[in-house]
Amino acid sequence: MALDVGEVRIGVAVSDSSGFLASPYTTLHVSRDEAQTWAAIARLIDETGAEGLVIGLPISLDGHIHAQGQYVLTFAERLKQHVSIPVTFWDERLSTVEAQRLLAERDQYEQGESQRRGSRGNFRKQQRSRPHHSQQSKRRQKGHEIDALAAAVILQEYLDSADSNHGKKIEETRL
C-alpha cells in the first residue's frame, strides 16, 4: 500500500497480489484528531492485507527535503507507532504532476467519447440528465482523484524498481 501524504488529504493506492500493478484505492481526510487518522490507515492496512507501506517523500528538485518533506517525515514517525508493517520512503518528485497528466488524458478521452456519442444525437440528452454539481465539489472530487492517483504513481514506480533494485527508494538511515 502507498500513501501520498498531504496536510488535508492522504491518497491511498494498493497493488495487486502479485505486486505488479498499482491502483488508486481511496482518499482519506486528515483529521484534527490524529488518532482517527491512524485508525483509518490501520483499517485500510487490515482491509487490503498490505504487507508494507510506501510513503511518498517530497524531495525538491535540488535534492533537499524542505517543509513538506519534513511534514511527511514527522507524520510517518508518528504513524509508525500505530502500524506493524514495514514503512519505506519513496522519492515522489513529480508524482502529482504525473497524476494530473493522467487525469487530463482520461478527461480528453472521455470528452472525445461523449462527442462521438453526441454526433448520434445522444450527447444533449446525456448533458441534461446529469445532476448539477457546483464547481467547488468538482474541484474537490478532482483533488481526491489526484491524491489517490498520485499514490498509485508512487507505488507503481516503487513496484517497477523492486525487480531492478535501482529506484528512488530512500533508506531511512539516510534521513
N, C-alpha and C positions, 0 to 999 in steps of 0.2 A: 504494500500500500504506500502511496506517496501523498505528501501534504505540500500544498503551496500556501504558506502561512502569510496572512495579511493581518492588519490590525482590526479589520471589520469582519472579514470572511476568511475561511480556510477552504481552499479547493482540495478535493479528495479524489484520488484515482486508484484503481486496482488493476492487477494483471490477471490474466487467465491462469489456470492451474499449472500450465507448462512454463510460465514466466516468459512468454514470447510476445504477448500483445497487451499493451496498457489501454485502459478505457477510463473516461471520466466517470465518476461514481456519484458524487453529491457535493454539496457546498454546505459548510457549517457556518453559523453566525458565531462570532467570538462574543461570549457572554461577559458581562461585567463581573459575574461570579465565576472565577476561574475553575472552580470545582465542576461546574456544569460543562465547561469546555472539555476538561479532562475526561469526565464521564462519557461525553458524546464520542470522543475519539476512542476511548476504551470499548464502547459499544460497537463502533464500526470495526475495530480490530477483531472483536469476537464474531460479529456478523459475517465478516468476509473471510475469516480464518487466516488473516495475514500473519506471515511468519517474520516479517521485517518491515521497518518503516523507513522510507526515504524522505528526507525533508529538504526541500529546495532552499539553498542558501544564496541569497543575492550578493554576488560579488561584483563590484563595479568593473567597468571596462579597463580601469587602470590596475586591476588585480587586488584592490584593497576592500576590506569589509567596512562599510560605513554604517550609518544609523539604522537602516532597515535590516542589514545583516546582523548587527548587534541585537536588534529586537528579536530576530529569529533564533539566534543562539541562546538568548535568555529564555525565550519561550520553550525551546527544546530542552534546556536543562531542567526547567520546572516540570515539563511533560514526562521526562524520563522517570520521575518519581512515581508515576501513575500507570506506566505500561511495563510489560515484562519482555517485550520483543526488542531485538537489537535496532538501534537507530543509526542511520547513515546519513551524512550530509552530501548533497549533490549541488554542484555549481549550476545554478539555474539561470545564468545570464541569458537574457533574451527569450526565456520560455513564454512570457506573457505576450511578447511581440509575435512569436510563432503561433500562439493560440489565437490571437486576433487575426492573423493572416488566414489560419484555417477556417475560422468562423466567417470571414469575409468571402472566402472561396465557396463555402457552403451556401451562404446567402445569395451569392451570384448564381449558383447552380439552381437553387430553389426559385429565384426570380425568373430565370430562363425557363424552368418547367412551368411556372404559372403563366408566363407569356405564351408558351406553346398551347397550354390548355385554353387560354383566353382567345386564341385565334379560332378556336372551335366554339366560341360563344359562352363558355362556362366561367370565364375569369370574372366578369362583372357580378354574376350571381355569388361566386365564392367571396368576393370582396364585401358584398352587402351582408352576407350571412356571418361574417366573422364578428365576434364581440369586440366592442371598442375598448382599447386599453390606453391608458394615459402614457405619454412619452416617458414619464418618470418610471412607471412599472416596467416598460420595455427596456429602459436602460438598466434597471435593477436586474431584470432577468438576464440580460446580456452579460452583466457583471458576474452573475452566478455561473453562467456558461463558461465565461473566460477563465474564472478561477479553477473550475473542475478540469477544463481542457488544459490549462497551464500545468496542473498537477499531472495530467496524463502525458504531456510532453516531457516533463521531468522524469517520470517513471519510465517512459519508453526509451529515453536516452540512457538511463541507468541500465535497463534490461539489455539494450543493444550493446553496451560496453562490457557487460558482465562476461560475455563469451570471449571478447577480445582482450579483456583485462587491461584496457588502456583508456579509461574515460576521465571524467571530471569529478570522480569520487574524491571527497575531501576527508582525509583521515582526521579524526578528532584530535589526535596528538599534535597535528599542525596548527590547530586552532588554539 
